[in-house]
Amino acid sequence: MRARKTGRVAVPGVTLVPAYETGVFLGVNAIENSVLLMNSPRCPFVRGLKVFVHNDLGSTVYRATGRHRVITTEWAGYEDVGGGEAAFLRRLREAAGRHPGHWLFAFQNISSLVTGFDLRGALRAGGGAGRVVPVPLDGPRLDEDWLGGYDAVLGGVLRRVVSRRGRPVDLLLAGNLFCRNEDDERANVDELRRLLEALGVRRPAILLSGGRLPVEPLRPRATIALPYTGARAEEALRRAGAAPVRVGLPVGIEGTAEWLRAIGRTLGREPAAEACIERELRELVPAVQWIAAEHLLGRRAAVVADPHLGRALVRFLDEMGLSVPGWFVTGRGPEPAGRRRGSRRREPAGRVFVEPTVEQFASFLEDDPVDLVIGGSSFKYLALDRGVPYVEIGFPSYLTHVLHPRPYLGFAGARCIVESLLNALLERDQRRNATEP
């Protein structure tokens, strides 16, 4: 008997949380003078298309000249037993010759890992490796996702850069998630610098921040850790004598004000922080308060984002008068111990779906309709299929690109987010009015 055809097929258990390897790709993509050497088949080179092309129009990892910055050893099936040391050493020498002075991050896939391949030993033994800055990366880790992979790259950089004997800098801001080389992420870095300059911080070191990363030891007088500073990065800082002060993400009005106050306390510059906040709010609040009252108040939104950006977005949406009945967490973070994949829990803002599945998101939209979705593009097609507008922000952003400065961090970012929410809701209302008889 034939099964009845339906318009949609439920696929239970399919989660779209990016893997550890994806975070490694993101970290390498954020450093222009870097190379990723993988002891692996060619498939990671192909998987990188999602990060280096679809997510980032400005990426320079893949190049028409063939001088790509992701290099694989073309691991063959028989090498799952025999190992690939010779191929790895050959590729290492080639990379050192083609990319002198670059950071060289060495990584391996699961086939290489289970054979016991000595990645660090091979890196030390590689001829010509002295022409690059070798950084071995742990993993791949099946118990960590893309946030862990990004932290592995960040930790490797910090181990090399932060030193008690380095050049003094006023402030090191670690753990910036630089998702792509487009003008949303570049503008985020500019906004962070602008706010820090208002506190009297000149030329802070922000990692990671795109562009070229000098191989220069730094000795920060103060270290601030954004939430994407994971365990590896924090350990690297502490070992170098730069114990960090942790702060939240500067997202929204209250979130950015708290961020400035925390840094002001750390640097002993509280009056400068308060003066900056007062000056910024004097300009920002009149511009957005009427929009919140007329267009945002009482609307319902779902958030699709990692634990750090998601928490900040939920707070800002609440600040603007929207309710958030569902938050879909696309990464592991500081969730309660014992939380299982796909599980839900109640929060004041609504339900939280940890490592959500496609089926959960589709069911949520049917059972608990919202006016819009904001966050990474993981579930965008499901929302658009149901006529729900989707504001892309953060990682991944496969279907929206930014070609002019448009941050989502800081006070400038708050203005941009409000603008995006307003336009998404207006377009949704226009479409509904146009289709109604």
N, C-alpha and C positions, 0 to 999 in steps of 0.2 A: 504494500500500500504506500502510495506516495505521501510524503510529508506535506502538510499545507504550507504554502509559501507565505511569508510575512515580510513586512517592510523593513524590519530590523532584526538582526540576529544578536542575541545576548552572548557575550563571550566571558563567562565567569572566570575570575582568577587572573586576568591579564592586567598587570600593573605597569605603568609607564614611568616609573622612577628610574632615571638614568643610572648606569653602572659606574663602578669605581674608575674604569678606564676612561669614561667620558670626562670625569673631573680632571684626570691627568691631561687629557687633550685641552681642556679649558685653561689649565695653568700654563701649558706650553704656548698656547695661542696668545696669552697675555704678555709674553716676553718676546719681543721681535728678534732679538739675537739669541735664539735658542733652537736646539735640535732635539727631537725625540728619537732615540734609537731603541727599537723593540726587537727582542729575540722572539719571533713569532712568525706565523704565516702572513700572507699579504692582506688578510681580511681586516685587520685594524686600520690599514691604510684606507680601505673603502669605507669602513664605519666612520672614519674621521670626517667624511663629507658632511655629515649632519652638523658637526660643530664648526668646521673650517669653511664651509660654503653656505649651507642652508641657514645657519644661525648668524653668520658673520660675512657680510659683503666686503668688509675691509681686511679680511684675514690675508696674511702673506705666507701661510704655511705651505699651501700648494701653489706651485708656480708654473707658468707656461714653459719656462726654460727647462723644466725637469729637475731643478735644484730644490726639491721638496725638503721641508724640514721635519717630516715624519719618514723615518727610514726603517724598513723591516728586513729581517734576515731571510725572508722567504722560507721559513721553517717547513720542511717537507714531512710527509707521513712517517717515513722510516726513522726520522730524527726524534720522534717521540720516545724512542728507546735509546738511541745513540747520542742524543744531545747535539747542540749546534755551536760548540765553542769556536770552531774554525771560521764559520760564517760570521759569527758575531765579531770576532777580532778583525776580520777583513772589512766589515762594514764600519767598525769603529775607526780604523785607519782612514778609510775613505771620507768619513764624516769630518774627521779632524783636518784633513787636507782641503775639503771643500768649504768648511765653515770655521776657519781659524778665529779664535777669540770668542766663540759662542759658548753659551751654557749648553752642555750636553747631558740631557736627562736619559738615563738608561732604565729600561722597563722590560717586562717579559709577559707573555700570555700564560694562561693556565697550563697549557701543554708543557711549556718550558719549566714552569715552576715545579710541577709534580715530578719531573725527572731529577730534581735536585741541582739544576744548573746554577753554578756559582756566579751570579751576576756581578757581585762586588769584586770577586777575584779576577774575573775576566776583564773588568774595567781597569783594574790595577795593572794587569799584564799587557794591556793593549798598547802596541807600538804607535807612537804619534799622538797619544792621548794628551800629552803635555801641551798641545796647541789649543785645547779646549778646556772648559771647566767641567769636569765630570761630576755628576750628581746621581748616584744610584737611588732608585725609588723602590720602596716596599710594595709588595703586592704581586699580582692582583689579589684583592681581598673580597671574598664572597660575603663577609659579614659587614661590609661597608659599601656605601654607594658613592655617587659622584662627589659629594661633599668631602668624603675621605680622600678621594683621589686628588682633589684640588688642594687639600691640606698637605698631602704628601709633597707636592711640588712647592708649595709655600714654605713648608718646613725645610726642604732641601735648600731653598734660596736663603732662608734666614740663618741656617747653619754656616753658610759661606759668607754672608754679608755682615752680620752683627758680631762685633768683636770689641773686647775691652781696649784694644790698641787701634781702633779705627778712627776715622775722621769724625770729630764731634758734630752732631746735628741736634737741633733743639728738640725735635719730636719725630718718632717713628710711629706711623699709623699702619699697623699690620692687619691683614685679613680683609682687605677690600676685594670683593668678588668682581673681577673685571671680566664680564661675560663675553665681550666681543669688541672688535676695533671699529665700532660705529659711534655716532655722536650722542647716543644716550649714555654709554659708559664713559666716554671721554668727558662729557659734560658733568657726570657724577664726580669725576676726579677734580675737575675745575671748581665745582661747587664746594667740595671738601676743602680744597686749598683756599678758596675765598673766605669761608667761615673761619678757618684756622688763622688766616692772615688778620681777621678782625680781632683775634685774641693776641696778636703780636707775634705769631709764629711765622718765621720767614723760611721759605723753601723746606717744608716738611718732607720727609721720606715716606711715600705711600706705596705699600706693597700689597698686592700687585696693581699696576696702574697703566699697563700698556706701554708701547714704545720699547726702546732699548733699555736694558738694565745693566748699568756699569758693574763690572766686577771690582767693587771697591769696598773695603771694610768700613763700617760705620759704627760709631759709638753714640747711641742716642742718650740724651739727658733725661728723656721721659719716653715711655713706650705705652701706646694705647692699642688695645686689641679689639677690633670689631668682631662680631659673632662668628665670622667664617675662619677665625683663627682657631684651628682645632688642636687636638692633643699634641700632635707632632710639632706644629709651629710653636705652641706655647713652651714645650720642652726645649726647643732650640733657643728661644729667647731667654729662658731661665738659666740655661747652661752658660749663656754668654753674659750673664749678669744684668739682663735687661728685663726683669720681671714685669709683665704688662699689667696695666689697669684695664679691666674689661668694661666695655660700654655697649649699649644697644645700637641699632641702626638709626641713623638720622632720617627717618621717614615721617612725613607729616609735620604738623605744627608742634604738637606737644612732644613728639619723639625727637625732633630736631632741637627744641629748646632744652630738653633733658640732656641730650648729647653734648650741647655746648656747655651746660652747667657742669657736667661731669668732667669735661676736659679742663674747664676753667678752674675747678677745685684742684685737679691734679697738678696744674701748672702754677697755682697760686695767683690766678688772674680772674677771679670771680667778678670784679667790677666790669672788666672788659666783656665778659660773657653776657652779663645782664644788659649792658649798653647795646651790644649787638642784637640781642633778642628783642629789646624794646624798639630799636630802629627797624628791624625786619618786620615785626608784627604791625607796626604803624602803617606800613605800605601793603602788606599781604592781606591782612584781615578784611579791610574794606573791599578788596577785590574779589574775595571768595565767599564772604558771609551771605550775600544776597543770593548767590548761586546755590549755596547749600540750602537756604531757606525755601527758595522757589522751585528747585529742580531735584535736589538730592534727598531732602528730608522725607523719611518714610519709605524710601526705595529699598529693595532687597538685592543683595549681591552675594555671590559665591567667590571664594578666593582659592586659587590654585597656585601654590608657591611652597618653597622650602620652609623649614621651621623658623628661620630668622626673618626673611622678608615677609613671610605669611603673617607672622605674629604682628609685625609692624603695620602691615596693610590692614589687618582686622581692626587694629586700634585706630588708624586714621579714618577708615570708613565710618566707624562708630562716632568719631569726632565730628565728621561731616553730616551726621544724621542718618546714615544708612544702617540697616540691620544686616547681619551676616549669618544666615541660617546654616551655612556649610563652609568649612575650610578643608581643602584637600591638600594634605601635606606631601610634597614631592621630594622627600629626602628624610633621612634619619636625623634626629636632633635630640634635644633635651626633653624627650617624652618619658612618661613613667616607666619604670622597669617592668618587664613582663608584657608590655604591649605587643600584640601580635599584628602581623600584616593584615591590612584591611579592617582592623578593629575601629570601633567608634567610641567616643566618650563625650559627655556633655560638658559644655563650657558656657559662660554667660553669653558669648556671641553666637552660640549654636553648636551644631555637631562638628566634631573634628574627625576626619577620615585619615588614618595613618597608612602610608603606602597604599593609596586608593587604587581600586581596579576600575577598568572601563565600565563594567556593569554597574558598579556603585554610582559612578558619576551620572550615567544615563538614567538610572532609577531615581536618583536625587532630583534631576531636572523634571522628571515626570511627576514625582510625588510632592515636591516642595518648590514650585516655580519661583524663579528669581528674575529680576529686571536686567541683570548683566552679570558677567563673570570677569574677574580681573586676575592676572597672573601669567605664568608661563603657558606656552601654547599647547601643552600636552593633550588637553581635551577640547581644543578649539573647534574641530570639525563636528563633534557631538553637539556642542552648543549652537553653532551656526545652523546645523540641520534642524534645530528646533526653534529657530528664529530668535535666539538669545544673543545679544551683542557681547563681544569678547574684547577686552582691553588687554593687549599683551604688554607685559612688563617683566623684567628679569630674565632668567634662563629657564627653559629655552624660549626664544622668540623667532620661530621659523618663518612666520607669515607676516611679520611687520618689521620694517627696517627704518632706520633713523639716519637722515643725511644732513641734519642741521642740529645744533646744540639743543638737547631736550633731556635734561636730567630727571631722575625720579628720587634722588636723595636731596636732603636739605630743604630750605625754604623755597628755593627755585623749583625743586622737584615737586613740592607740594602743590604749587601753582599748576605745573604741567599735569599732574595726576587729576586735579579737579577739572581742568580743561578736557582731558580725555574722557572722564566720567560724564561730563555734561554733553559732549558731542555724541558719545555712544547712546545715551538715553534719548537725546533729541532725534537721532536717526531712527532709533527703534520706534519712537512715537510716530514719526512721520510715515514709516513703512506701514504701521498698523492703520493709521488714518487713511492712507492711500488705498488699502485693500478692503476697507470696510465699505459696505454698500451705502 
